[in-house]
Amino acid sequence: MTMGEEANKASEEAAASPGRPEAGIPGEHVPALDPKIQDQLGRVFRSFCDDLVHQPMPDKLLVLLARLEAKQREKK
């Protein structure tokens, strides 16, 4: 299952689940999503971030960083 398919599945489950129960005690924290949906979204998000971290940095960003470092060296 791809990340997009997992995200769609989690969204569909959230839409299909009944509304969250109201808090019985004032100030009590009531999760907005079912724990299963939270777990699914967490897995999708972690997978996305892991993929993103391992992508090469774009050349344009590398050029901008090099320029910034050069200007900082000039100031010293």
mmJSON file of the N, C-alpha and C atoms, coordinates in Angstrom:
{"data_MODEL":{"atom_site":{
"group_PDB":["ATOM","ATOM","ATOM","ATOM","ATOM","ATOM","ATOM","ATOM","ATOM","ATOM","ATOM","ATOM","ATOM","ATOM","ATOM","ATOM","ATOM","ATOM","ATOM","ATOM","ATOM","ATOM","ATOM","ATOM","ATOM","ATOM","ATOM","ATOM","ATOM","ATOM","ATOM","ATOM","ATOM","ATOM","ATOM","ATOM","ATOM","ATOM","ATOM","ATOM","ATOM","ATOM","ATOM","ATOM","ATOM","ATOM","ATOM","ATOM","ATOM","ATOM","ATOM","ATOM","ATOM","ATOM","ATOM","ATOM","ATOM","ATOM","ATOM","ATOM","ATOM","ATOM","ATOM","ATOM","ATOM","ATOM","ATOM","ATOM","ATOM","ATOM","ATOM","ATOM","ATOM","ATOM","ATOM","ATOM","ATOM","ATOM","ATOM","ATOM","ATOM","ATOM","ATOM","ATOM","ATOM","ATOM","ATOM","ATOM","ATOM","ATOM","ATOM","ATOM","ATOM","ATOM","ATOM","ATOM","ATOM","ATOM","ATOM","ATOM","ATOM","ATOM","ATOM","ATOM","ATOM","ATOM","ATOM","ATOM","ATOM","ATOM","ATOM","ATOM","ATOM","ATOM","ATOM","ATOM","ATOM","ATOM","ATOM","ATOM","ATOM","ATOM","ATOM","ATOM","ATOM","ATOM","ATOM","ATOM","ATOM","ATOM","ATOM","ATOM","ATOM","ATOM","ATOM","ATOM","ATOM","ATOM","ATOM","ATOM","ATOM","ATOM","ATOM","ATOM","ATOM","ATOM","ATOM","ATOM","ATOM","ATOM","ATOM","ATOM","ATOM","ATOM","ATOM","ATOM","ATOM","ATOM","ATOM","ATOM","ATOM","ATOM","ATOM","ATOM","ATOM","ATOM","ATOM","ATOM","ATOM","ATOM","ATOM","ATOM","ATOM","ATOM","ATOM","ATOM","ATOM","ATOM","ATOM","ATOM","ATOM","ATOM","ATOM","ATOM","ATOM","ATOM","ATOM","ATOM","ATOM","ATOM","ATOM","ATOM","ATOM","ATOM","ATOM","ATOM","ATOM","ATOM","ATOM","ATOM","ATOM","ATOM","ATOM","ATOM","ATOM","ATOM","ATOM","ATOM","ATOM","ATOM","ATOM","ATOM","ATOM","ATOM","ATOM","ATOM","ATOM","ATOM","ATOM","ATOM","ATOM","ATOM","ATOM","ATOM","ATOM","ATOM","ATOM","ATOM"],
"id":[1,2,3,4,5,6,7,8,9,10,11,12,13,14,15,16,17,18,19,20,21,22,23,24,25,26,27,28,29,30,31,32,33,34,35,36,37,38,39,40,41,42,43,44,45,46,47,48,49,50,51,52,53,54,55,56,57,58,59,60,61,62,63,64,65,66,67,68,69,70,71,72,73,74,75,76,77,78,79,80,81,82,83,84,85,86,87,88,89,90,91,92,93,94,95,96,97,98,99,100,101,102,103,104,105,106,107,108,109,110,111,112,113,114,115,116,117,118,119,120,121,122,123,124,125,126,127,128,129,130,131,132,133,134,135,136,137,138,139,140,141,142,143,144,145,146,147,148,149,150,151,152,153,154,155,156,157,158,159,160,161,162,163,164,165,166,167,168,169,170,171,172,173,174,175,176,177,178,179,180,181,182,183,184,185,186,187,188,189,190,191,192,193,194,195,196,197,198,199,200,201,202,203,204,205,206,207,208,209,210,211,212,213,214,215,216,217,218,219,220,221,222,223,224,225,226,227,228],
"type_symbol":["N","C","C","N","C","C","N","C","C","N","C","C","N","C","C","N","C","C","N","C","C","N","C","C","N","C","C","N","C","C","N","C","C","N","C","C","N","C","C","N","C","C","N","C","C","N","C","C","N","C","C","N","C","C","N","C","C","N","C","C","N","C","C","N","C","C","N","C","C","N","C","C","N","C","C","N","C","C","N","C","C","N","C","C","N","C","C","N","C","C","N","C","C","N","C","C","N","C","C","N","C","C","N","C","C","N","C","C","N","C","C","N","C","C","N","C","C","N","C","C","N","C","C","N","C","C","N","C","C","N","C","C","N","C","C","N","C","C","N","C","C","N","C","C","N","C","C","N","C","C","N","C","C","N","C","C","N","C","C","N","C","C","N","C","C","N","C","C","N","C","C","N","C","C","N","C","C","N","C","C","N","C","C","N","C","C","N","C","C","N","C","C","N","C","C","N","C","C","N","C","C","N","C","C","N","C","C","N","C","C","N","C","C","N","C","C","N","C","C","N","C","C","N","C","C","N","C","C"],
"label_atom_id":["N","CA","C","N","CA","C","N","CA","C","N","CA","C","N","CA","C","N","CA","C","N","CA","C","N","CA","C","N","CA","C","N","CA","C","N","CA","C","N","CA","C","N","CA","C","N","CA","C","N","CA","C","N","CA","C","N","CA","C","N","CA","C","N","CA","C","N","CA","C","N","CA","C","N","CA","C","N","CA","C","N","CA","C","N","CA","C","N","CA","C","N","CA","C","N","CA","C","N","CA","C","N","CA","C","N","CA","C","N","CA","C","N","CA","C","N","CA","C","N","CA","C","N","CA","C","N","CA","C","N","CA","C","N","CA","C","N","CA","C","N","CA","C","N","CA","C","N","CA","C","N","CA","C","N","CA","C","N","CA","C","N","CA","C","N","CA","C","N","CA","C","N","CA","C","N","CA","C","N","CA","C","N","CA","C","N","CA","C","N","CA","C","N","CA","C","N","CA","C","N","CA","C","N","CA","C","N","CA","C","N","CA","C","N","CA","C","N","CA","C","N","CA","C","N","CA","C","N","CA","C","N","CA","C","N","CA","C","N","CA","C","N","CA","C","N","CA","C","N","CA","C","N","CA","C","N","CA","C","N","CA","C","N","CA","C"],
"label_alt_id":[null,null,null,null,null,null,null,null,null,null,null,null,null,null,null,null,null,null,null,null,null,null,null,null,null,null,null,null,null,null,null,null,null,null,null,null,null,null,null,null,null,null,null,null,null,null,null,null,null,null,null,null,null,null,null,null,null,null,null,null,null,null,null,null,null,null,null,null,null,null,null,null,null,null,null,null,null,null,null,null,null,null,null,null,null,null,null,null,null,null,null,null,null,null,null,null,null,null,null,null,null,null,null,null,null,null,null,null,null,null,null,null,null,null,null,null,null,null,null,null,null,null,null,null,null,null,null,null,null,null,null,null,null,null,null,null,null,null,null,null,null,null,null,null,null,null,null,null,null,null,null,null,null,null,null,null,null,null,null,null,null,null,null,null,null,null,null,null,null,null,null,null,null,null,null,null,null,null,null,null,null,null,null,null,null,null,null,null,null,null,null,null,null,null,null,null,null,null,null,null,null,null,null,null,null,null,null,null,null,null,null,null,null,null,null,null,null,null,null,null,null,null,null,null,null,null,null,null],
"label_comp_id":["MET","MET","MET","THR","THR","THR","MET","MET","MET","GLY","GLY","GLY","GLU","GLU","GLU","GLU","GLU","GLU","ALA","ALA","ALA","ASN","ASN","ASN","LYS","LYS","LYS","ALA","ALA","ALA","SER","SER","SER","GLU","GLU","GLU","GLU","GLU","GLU","ALA","ALA","ALA","ALA","ALA","ALA","ALA","ALA","ALA","SER","SER","SER","PRO","PRO","PRO","GLY","GLY","GLY","ARG","ARG","ARG","PRO","PRO","PRO","GLU","GLU","GLU","ALA","ALA","ALA","GLY","GLY","GLY","ILE","ILE","ILE","PRO","PRO","PRO","GLY","GLY","GLY","GLU","GLU","GLU","HIS","HIS","HIS","VAL","VAL","VAL","PRO","PRO","PRO","ALA","ALA","ALA","LEU","LEU","LEU","ASP","ASP","ASP","PRO","PRO","PRO","LYS","LYS","LYS","ILE","ILE","ILE","GLN","GLN","GLN","ASP","ASP","ASP","GLN","GLN","GLN","LEU","LEU","LEU","GLY","GLY","GLY","ARG","ARG","ARG","VAL","VAL","VAL","PHE","PHE","PHE","ARG","ARG","ARG","SER","SER","SER","PHE","PHE","PHE","CYS","CYS","CYS","ASP","ASP","ASP","ASP","ASP","ASP","LEU","LEU","LEU","VAL","VAL","VAL","HIS","HIS","HIS","GLN","GLN","GLN","PRO","PRO","PRO","MET","MET","MET","PRO","PRO","PRO","ASP","ASP","ASP","LYS","LYS","LYS","LEU","LEU","LEU","LEU","LEU","LEU","VAL","VAL","VAL","LEU","LEU","LEU","LEU","LEU","LEU","ALA","ALA","ALA","ARG","ARG","ARG","LEU","LEU","LEU","GLU","GLU","GLU","ALA","ALA","ALA","LYS","LYS","LYS","GLN","GLN","GLN","ARG","ARG","ARG","GLU","GLU","GLU","LYS","LYS","LYS","LYS","LYS","LYS"],
"label_asym_id":["A","A","A","A","A","A","A","A","A","A","A","A","A","A","A","A","A","A","A","A","A","A","A","A","A","A","A","A","A","A","A","A","A","A","A","A","A","A","A","A","A","A","A","A","A","A","A","A","A","A","A","A","A","A","A","A","A","A","A","A","A","A","A","A","A","A","A","A","A","A","A","A","A","A","A","A","A","A","A","A","A","A","A","A","A","A","A","A","A","A","A","A","A","A","A","A","A","A","A","A","A","A","A","A","A","A","A","A","A","A","A","A","A","A","A","A","A","A","A","A","A","A","A","A","A","A","A","A","A","A","A","A","A","A","A","A","A","A","A","A","A","A","A","A","A","A","A","A","A","A","A","A","A","A","A","A","A","A","A","A","A","A","A","A","A","A","A","A","A","A","A","A","A","A","A","A","A","A","A","A","A","A","A","A","A","A","A","A","A","A","A","A","A","A","A","A","A","A","A","A","A","A","A","A","A","A","A","A","A","A","A","A","A","A","A","A","A","A","A","A","A","A","A","A","A","A","A","A"],
"label_entity_id":["1","1","1","1","1","1","1","1","1","1","1","1","1","1","1","1","1","1","1","1","1","1","1","1","1","1","1","1","1","1","1","1","1","1","1","1","1","1","1","1","1","1","1","1","1","1","1","1","1","1","1","1","1","1","1","1","1","1","1","1","1","1","1","1","1","1","1","1","1","1","1","1","1","1","1","1","1","1","1","1","1","1","1","1","1","1","1","1","1","1","1","1","1","1","1","1","1","1","1","1","1","1","1","1","1","1","1","1","1","1","1","1","1","1","1","1","1","1","1","1","1","1","1","1","1","1","1","1","1","1","1","1","1","1","1","1","1","1","1","1","1","1","1","1","1","1","1","1","1","1","1","1","1","1","1","1","1","1","1","1","1","1","1","1","1","1","1","1","1","1","1","1","1","1","1","1","1","1","1","1","1","1","1","1","1","1","1","1","1","1","1","1","1","1","1","1","1","1","1","1","1","1","1","1","1","1","1","1","1","1","1","1","1","1","1","1","1","1","1","1","1","1","1","1","1","1","1","1"],
"label_seq_id":[1,1,1,2,2,2,3,3,3,4,4,4,5,5,5,6,6,6,7,7,7,8,8,8,9,9,9,10,10,10,11,11,11,12,12,12,13,13,13,14,14,14,15,15,15,16,16,16,17,17,17,18,18,18,19,19,19,20,20,20,21,21,21,22,22,22,23,23,23,24,24,24,25,25,25,26,26,26,27,27,27,28,28,28,29,29,29,30,30,30,31,31,31,32,32,32,33,33,33,34,34,34,35,35,35,36,36,36,37,37,37,38,38,38,39,39,39,40,40,40,41,41,41,42,42,42,43,43,43,44,44,44,45,45,45,46,46,46,47,47,47,48,48,48,49,49,49,50,50,50,51,51,51,52,52,52,53,53,53,54,54,54,55,55,55,56,56,56,57,57,57,58,58,58,59,59,59,60,60,60,61,61,61,62,62,62,63,63,63,64,64,64,65,65,65,66,66,66,67,67,67,68,68,68,69,69,69,70,70,70,71,71,71,72,72,72,73,73,73,74,74,74,75,75,75,76,76,76],
"pdbx_PDB_ins_code":[null,null,null,null,null,null,null,null,null,null,null,null,null,null,null,null,null,null,null,null,null,null,null,null,null,null,null,null,null,null,null,null,null,null,null,null,null,null,null,null,null,null,null,null,null,null,null,null,null,null,null,null,null,null,null,null,null,null,null,null,null,null,null,null,null,null,null,null,null,null,null,null,null,null,null,null,null,null,null,null,null,null,null,null,null,null,null,null,null,null,null,null,null,null,null,null,null,null,null,null,null,null,null,null,null,null,null,null,null,null,null,null,null,null,null,null,null,null,null,null,null,null,null,null,null,null,null,null,null,null,null,null,null,null,null,null,null,null,null,null,null,null,null,null,null,null,null,null,null,null,null,null,null,null,null,null,null,null,null,null,null,null,null,null,null,null,null,null,null,null,null,null,null,null,null,null,null,null,null,null,null,null,null,null,null,null,null,null,null,null,null,null,null,null,null,null,null,null,null,null,null,null,null,null,null,null,null,null,null,null,null,null,null,null,null,null,null,null,null,null,null,null,null,null,null,null,null,null],
"Cartn_x":[0.853,0.0,0.899,0.634,1.437,1.032,1.865,1.545,0.216,-0.038,-1.293,-2.489,-2.345,-3.441,-3.677,-2.581,-2.725,-3.405,-3.028,-3.643,-5.123,-5.464,-6.87,-7.66,-7.072,-7.748,-8.011,-7.009,-7.172,-8.241,-8.284,-9.303,-10.694,-10.814,-12.114,-12.575,-11.64,-11.999,-12.449,-11.782,-12.162,-13.552,-13.855,-15.164,-16.258,-15.931,-16.934,-17.169,-16.215,-16.365,-17.384,-18.101,-19.068,-18.35,-19.075,-18.484,-17.856,-16.928,-16.243,-17.179,-17.028,-17.894,-17.573,-18.554,-18.349,-17.619,-16.865,-16.135,-17.12,-16.901,-17.775,-17.393,-16.122,-15.62,-15.134,-15.558,-15.078,-13.549,-12.98,-11.533,-10.871,-11.66,-11.101,-10.703,-9.529,-9.059,-9.748,-10.391,-11.033,-10.321,-9.687,-8.99,-9.94,-9.45,-10.268,-10.471,-9.526,-9.6,-9.476,-10.037,-9.92,-8.439,-7.993,-6.579,-6.072,-6.909,-6.481,-6.165,-6.991,-6.77,-5.518,-5.325,-4.115,-2.873,-2.909,-1.779,-1.519,-2.584,-2.451,-1.854,-2.372,-1.85,-0.395,-0.07,1.308,2.256,1.831,2.674,2.879,1.813,1.915,2.849,2.681,3.504,4.975,5.249,6.636,7.26,6.499,7.0,7.316,6.423,6.633,7.895,8.044,9.212,10.494,10.454,11.633,12.052,11.079,11.383,11.957,11.387,11.811,13.243,13.577,14.912,15.984,15.634,16.622,16.706,15.952,16.025,17.244,17.877,19.008,18.525,19.411,19.069,19.088,18.085,18.047,19.253,19.737,20.901,20.672,19.471,19.172,19.382,18.969,19.15,20.63,21.371,22.809,23.525,23.131,23.734,23.418,22.171,21.787,22.551,22.712,23.465,24.93,25.511,26.904,27.058,26.113,26.156,26.061,25.163,24.993,26.271,26.878,28.125,29.234,29.3,30.325,30.128,28.893,28.618,28.957,28.677,28.994,30.505,31.261,32.722,33.268,32.637,33.071,32.907,31.856,31.58,32.604,33.236,34.19,35.521],
"Cartn_y":[-1.173,0.0,1.237,2.184,3.399,4.369,5.412,6.414,7.09,7.384,8.032,7.158,5.864,4.931,4.813,4.801,4.723,5.974,7.139,8.385,8.414,7.957,7.916,6.975,5.824,4.854,5.461,6.141,6.766,7.85,8.628,9.673,9.074,7.993,7.328,6.761,6.173,5.632,6.744,7.888,9.01,9.507,9.568,10.044,9.051,7.759,6.732,6.507,6.935,6.673,7.621,7.147,8.017,9.16,10.214,11.377,11.024,11.825,11.536,11.764,10.98,11.166,12.475,13.058,14.302,13.99,14.938,14.757,14.675,13.723,13.575,14.515,14.905,15.767,17.058,18.217,19.481,19.524,19.929,20.01,18.696,17.618,16.317,16.336,15.782,15.727,14.575,14.893,13.872,13.876,12.748,12.712,13.03,13.792,14.162,12.982,12.054,10.899,9.609,8.566,7.233,6.842,6.156,5.766,4.968,4.133,3.372,4.312,5.336,6.309,7.125,7.512,8.234,7.407,6.115,5.233,5.163,5.018,4.929,6.219,7.362,8.643,8.821,8.376,8.462,7.651,6.441,5.596,6.262,6.812,7.474,8.679,9.486,10.686,10.323,9.318,8.893,8.377,7.625,7.099,8.244,9.228,10.389,11.138,11.399,12.132,11.356,10.046,9.215,9.298,9.231,9.347,10.728,11.759,13.135,13.374,12.863,13.055,12.411,11.338,10.622,11.11,12.13,12.695,13.612,13.682,14.604,16.052,16.925,18.336,18.933,19.726,20.323,21.236,21.238,22.055,23.531,24.017,25.435,25.799,24.928,25.183,25.141,24.212,24.132,25.408,25.954,27.2,28.343,28.43,29.493,29.377,28.173,27.972,28.364,28.036,28.397,29.917,30.609,32.079,32.669,32.126,32.612,32.414,31.253,30.986,31.932,32.207,33.113,34.521,34.987,36.333,36.405,35.336,35.327,35.355,34.675,34.691,36.082,36.792,38.144,39.107,38.932,39.831,39.677,38.518,38.27,38.845],
"Cartn_z":[0.0,0.0,0.0,-0.88,-0.957,0.14,0.33,1.349,1.054,-0.217,-0.59,-0.284,-0.569,-0.286,1.215,2.003,3.453,3.998,3.472,3.928,3.565,2.352,1.95,2.834,3.156,4.013,5.386,5.938,7.252,7.206,6.128,5.988,5.888,5.12,4.984,6.319,7.078,8.386,9.322,9.255,10.114,9.759,8.468,8.029,8.389,8.372,8.634,10.124,10.967,12.398,13.009,14.035,14.688,15.383,15.682,16.331,17.66,18.086,19.338,20.513,21.554,22.714,23.416,24.017,24.757,26.055,26.524,27.774,28.931,29.817,30.969,32.092,32.152,33.211,32.566,33.088,32.51,32.514,31.404,31.262,30.898,30.814,30.448,28.977,28.68,27.286,26.567,25.46,24.634,23.286,22.898,21.61,20.458,19.492,18.339,17.4,17.392,16.497,17.294,16.742,17.312,17.365,18.415,18.511,17.308,16.703,15.522,14.365,14.206,13.128,13.424,14.687,15.066,14.74,15.061,14.753,13.254,12.472,11.008,10.445,10.883,10.412,10.844,12.045,12.522,11.659,11.28,10.413,9.053,8.491,7.182,7.278,8.331,8.494,8.696,9.546,9.762,8.471,7.695,6.427,5.464,5.403,4.536,4.953,6.259,6.746,6.494,6.693,6.455,4.993,4.087,2.657,2.342,2.931,2.668,3.141,4.308,4.873,4.005,3.331,2.527,1.077,0.724,-0.619,-0.711,-1.874,-2.026,-1.973,-1.503,-1.416,-2.829,-3.192,-4.537,-4.783,-6.013,-6.38,-6.087,-6.342,-6.118,-4.647,-3.753,-2.326,-1.956,-2.532,-2.261,-2.699,-3.85,-4.344,-3.384,-2.934,-2.0,-0.679,-0.184,1.056,0.882,-0.261,-0.533,-0.568,-1.18,-1.231,0.175,0.977,2.343,3.146,3.032,3.752,3.296,1.996,1.468,2.022,2.083,2.615,4.101,4.831,6.259,6.474,5.611,5.709,5.395,4.439,4.073,5.245,6.026,7.151,8.267,8.376,9.47,9.199],
"occupancy":[1.0,1.0,1.0,1.0,1.0,1.0,1.0,1.0,1.0,1.0,1.0,1.0,1.0,1.0,1.0,1.0,1.0,1.0,1.0,1.0,1.0,1.0,1.0,1.0,1.0,1.0,1.0,1.0,1.0,1.0,1.0,1.0,1.0,1.0,1.0,1.0,1.0,1.0,1.0,1.0,1.0,1.0,1.0,1.0,1.0,1.0,1.0,1.0,1.0,1.0,1.0,1.0,1.0,1.0,1.0,1.0,1.0,1.0,1.0,1.0,1.0,1.0,1.0,1.0,1.0,1.0,1.0,1.0,1.0,1.0,1.0,1.0,1.0,1.0,1.0,1.0,1.0,1.0,1.0,1.0,1.0,1.0,1.0,1.0,1.0,1.0,1.0,1.0,1.0,1.0,1.0,1.0,1.0,1.0,1.0,1.0,1.0,1.0,1.0,1.0,1.0,1.0,1.0,1.0,1.0,1.0,1.0,1.0,1.0,1.0,1.0,1.0,1.0,1.0,1.0,1.0,1.0,1.0,1.0,1.0,1.0,1.0,1.0,1.0,1.0,1.0,1.0,1.0,1.0,1.0,1.0,1.0,1.0,1.0,1.0,1.0,1.0,1.0,1.0,1.0,1.0,1.0,1.0,1.0,1.0,1.0,1.0,1.0,1.0,1.0,1.0,1.0,1.0,1.0,1.0,1.0,1.0,1.0,1.0,1.0,1.0,1.0,1.0,1.0,1.0,1.0,1.0,1.0,1.0,1.0,1.0,1.0,1.0,1.0,1.0,1.0,1.0,1.0,1.0,1.0,1.0,1.0,1.0,1.0,1.0,1.0,1.0,1.0,1.0,1.0,1.0,1.0,1.0,1.0,1.0,1.0,1.0,1.0,1.0,1.0,1.0,1.0,1.0,1.0,1.0,1.0,1.0,1.0,1.0,1.0,1.0,1.0,1.0,1.0,1.0,1.0,1.0,1.0,1.0,1.0,1.0,1.0,1.0,1.0,1.0,1.0,1.0,1.0],
"B_iso_or_equiv":[0.0,0.0,0.0,0.0,0.0,0.0,0.0,0.0,0.0,0.0,0.0,0.0,0.0,0.0,0.0,0.0,0.0,0.0,0.0,0.0,0.0,0.0,0.0,0.0,0.0,0.0,0.0,0.0,0.0,0.0,0.0,0.0,0.0,0.0,0.0,0.0,0.0,0.0,0.0,0.0,0.0,0.0,0.0,0.0,0.0,0.0,0.0,0.0,0.0,0.0,0.0,0.0,0.0,0.0,0.0,0.0,0.0,0.0,0.0,0.0,0.0,0.0,0.0,0.0,0.0,0.0,0.0,0.0,0.0,0.0,0.0,0.0,0.0,0.0,0.0,0.0,0.0,0.0,0.0,0.0,0.0,0.0,0.0,0.0,0.0,0.0,0.0,0.0,0.0,0.0,0.0,0.0,0.0,0.0,0.0,0.0,0.0,0.0,0.0,0.0,0.0,0.0,0.0,0.0,0.0,0.0,0.0,0.0,0.0,0.0,0.0,0.0,0.0,0.0,0.0,0.0,0.0,0.0,0.0,0.0,0.0,0.0,0.0,0.0,0.0,0.0,0.0,0.0,0.0,0.0,0.0,0.0,0.0,0.0,0.0,0.0,0.0,0.0,0.0,0.0,0.0,0.0,0.0,0.0,0.0,0.0,0.0,0.0,0.0,0.0,0.0,0.0,0.0,0.0,0.0,0.0,0.0,0.0,0.0,0.0,0.0,0.0,0.0,0.0,0.0,0.0,0.0,0.0,0.0,0.0,0.0,0.0,0.0,0.0,0.0,0.0,0.0,0.0,0.0,0.0,0.0,0.0,0.0,0.0,0.0,0.0,0.0,0.0,0.0,0.0,0.0,0.0,0.0,0.0,0.0,0.0,0.0,0.0,0.0,0.0,0.0,0.0,0.0,0.0,0.0,0.0,0.0,0.0,0.0,0.0,0.0,0.0,0.0,0.0,0.0,0.0,0.0,0.0,0.0,0.0,0.0,0.0,0.0,0.0,0.0,0.0,0.0,0.0],
"pdbx_formal_charge":[null,null,null,null,null,null,null,null,null,null,null,null,null,null,null,null,null,null,null,null,null,null,null,null,null,null,null,null,null,null,null,null,null,null,null,null,null,null,null,null,null,null,null,null,null,null,null,null,null,null,null,null,null,null,null,null,null,null,null,null,null,null,null,null,null,null,null,null,null,null,null,null,null,null,null,null,null,null,null,null,null,null,null,null,null,null,null,null,null,null,null,null,null,null,null,null,null,null,null,null,null,null,null,null,null,null,null,null,null,null,null,null,null,null,null,null,null,null,null,null,null,null,null,null,null,null,null,null,null,null,null,null,null,null,null,null,null,null,null,null,null,null,null,null,null,null,null,null,null,null,null,null,null,null,null,null,null,null,null,null,null,null,null,null,null,null,null,null,null,null,null,null,null,null,null,null,null,null,null,null,null,null,null,null,null,null,null,null,null,null,null,null,null,null,null,null,null,null,null,null,null,null,null,null,null,null,null,null,null,null,null,null,null,null,null,null,null,null,null,null,null,null,null,null,null,null,null,null],
"auth_seq_id":[1,1,1,2,2,2,3,3,3,4,4,4,5,5,5,6,6,6,7,7,7,8,8,8,9,9,9,10,10,10,11,11,11,12,12,12,13,13,13,14,14,14,15,15,15,16,16,16,17,17,17,18,18,18,19,19,19,20,20,20,21,21,21,22,22,22,23,23,23,24,24,24,25,25,25,26,26,26,27,27,27,28,28,28,29,29,29,30,30,30,31,31,31,32,32,32,33,33,33,34,34,34,35,35,35,36,36,36,37,37,37,38,38,38,39,39,39,40,40,40,41,41,41,42,42,42,43,43,43,44,44,44,45,45,45,46,46,46,47,47,47,48,48,48,49,49,49,50,50,50,51,51,51,52,52,52,53,53,53,54,54,54,55,55,55,56,56,56,57,57,57,58,58,58,59,59,59,60,60,60,61,61,61,62,62,62,63,63,63,64,64,64,65,65,65,66,66,66,67,67,67,68,68,68,69,69,69,70,70,70,71,71,71,72,72,72,73,73,73,74,74,74,75,75,75,76,76,76],
"auth_comp_id":["MET","MET","MET","THR","THR","THR","MET","MET","MET","GLY","GLY","GLY","GLU","GLU","GLU","GLU","GLU","GLU","ALA","ALA","ALA","ASN","ASN","ASN","LYS","LYS","LYS","ALA","ALA","ALA","SER","SER","SER","GLU","GLU","GLU","GLU","GLU","GLU","ALA","ALA","ALA","ALA","ALA","ALA","ALA","ALA","ALA","SER","SER","SER","PRO","PRO","PRO","GLY","GLY","GLY","ARG","ARG","ARG","PRO","PRO","PRO","GLU","GLU","GLU","ALA","ALA","ALA","GLY","GLY","GLY","ILE","ILE","ILE","PRO","PRO","PRO","GLY","GLY","GLY","GLU","GLU","GLU","HIS","HIS","HIS","VAL","VAL","VAL","PRO","PRO","PRO","ALA","ALA","ALA","LEU","LEU","LEU","ASP","ASP","ASP","PRO","PRO","PRO","LYS","LYS","LYS","ILE","ILE","ILE","GLN","GLN","GLN","ASP","ASP","ASP","GLN","GLN","GLN","LEU","LEU","LEU","GLY","GLY","GLY","ARG","ARG","ARG","VAL","VAL","VAL","PHE","PHE","PHE","ARG","ARG","ARG","SER","SER","SER","PHE","PHE","PHE","CYS","CYS","CYS","ASP","ASP","ASP","ASP","ASP","ASP","LEU","LEU","LEU","VAL","VAL","VAL","HIS","HIS","HIS","GLN","GLN","GLN","PRO","PRO","PRO","MET","MET","MET","PRO","PRO","PRO","ASP","ASP","ASP","LYS","LYS","LYS","LEU","LEU","LEU","LEU","LEU","LEU","VAL","VAL","VAL","LEU","LEU","LEU","LEU","LEU","LEU","ALA","ALA","ALA","ARG","ARG","ARG","LEU","LEU","LEU","GLU","GLU","GLU","ALA","ALA","ALA","LYS","LYS","LYS","GLN","GLN","GLN","ARG","ARG","ARG","GLU","GLU","GLU","LYS","LYS","LYS","LYS","LYS","LYS"],
"auth_asym_id":["A","A","A","A","A","A","A","A","A","A","A","A","A","A","A","A","A","A","A","A","A","A","A","A","A","A","A","A","A","A","A","A","A","A","A","A","A","A","A","A","A","A","A","A","A","A","A","A","A","A","A","A","A","A","A","A","A","A","A","A","A","A","A","A","A","A","A","A","A","A","A","A","A","A","A","A","A","A","A","A","A","A","A","A","A","A","A","A","A","A","A","A","A","A","A","A","A","A","A","A","A","A","A","A","A","A","A","A","A","A","A","A","A","A","A","A","A","A","A","A","A","A","A","A","A","A","A","A","A","A","A","A","A","A","A","A","A","A","A","A","A","A","A","A","A","A","A","A","A","A","A","A","A","A","A","A","A","A","A","A","A","A","A","A","A","A","A","A","A","A","A","A","A","A","A","A","A","A","A","A","A","A","A","A","A","A","A","A","A","A","A","A","A","A","A","A","A","A","A","A","A","A","A","A","A","A","A","A","A","A","A","A","A","A","A","A","A","A","A","A","A","A","A","A","A","A","A","A"],
"auth_atom_id":["N","CA","C","N","CA","C","N","CA","C","N","CA","C","N","CA","C","N","CA","C","N","CA","C","N","CA","C","N","CA","C","N","CA","C","N","CA","C","N","CA","C","N","CA","C","N","CA","C","N","CA","C","N","CA","C","N","CA","C","N","CA","C","N","CA","C","N","CA","C","N","CA","C","N","CA","C","N","CA","C","N","CA","C","N","CA","C","N","CA","C","N","CA","C","N","CA","C","N","CA","C","N","CA","C","N","CA","C","N","CA","C","N","CA","C","N","CA","C","N","CA","C","N","CA","C","N","CA","C","N","CA","C","N","CA","C","N","CA","C","N","CA","C","N","CA","C","N","CA","C","N","CA","C","N","CA","C","N","CA","C","N","CA","C","N","CA","C","N","CA","C","N","CA","C","N","CA","C","N","CA","C","N","CA","C","N","CA","C","N","CA","C","N","CA","C","N","CA","C","N","CA","C","N","CA","C","N","CA","C","N","CA","C","N","CA","C","N","CA","C","N","CA","C","N","CA","C","N","CA","C","N","CA","C","N","CA","C","N","CA","C","N","CA","C","N","CA","C","N","CA","C","N","CA","C","N","CA","C","N","CA","C","N","CA","C"],
"pdbx_PDB_model_num":[1,1,1,1,1,1,1,1,1,1,1,1,1,1,1,1,1,1,1,1,1,1,1,1,1,1,1,1,1,1,1,1,1,1,1,1,1,1,1,1,1,1,1,1,1,1,1,1,1,1,1,1,1,1,1,1,1,1,1,1,1,1,1,1,1,1,1,1,1,1,1,1,1,1,1,1,1,1,1,1,1,1,1,1,1,1,1,1,1,1,1,1,1,1,1,1,1,1,1,1,1,1,1,1,1,1,1,1,1,1,1,1,1,1,1,1,1,1,1,1,1,1,1,1,1,1,1,1,1,1,1,1,1,1,1,1,1,1,1,1,1,1,1,1,1,1,1,1,1,1,1,1,1,1,1,1,1,1,1,1,1,1,1,1,1,1,1,1,1,1,1,1,1,1,1,1,1,1,1,1,1,1,1,1,1,1,1,1,1,1,1,1,1,1,1,1,1,1,1,1,1,1,1,1,1,1,1,1,1,1,1,1,1,1,1,1,1,1,1,1,1,1,1,1,1,1,1,1]
}}}
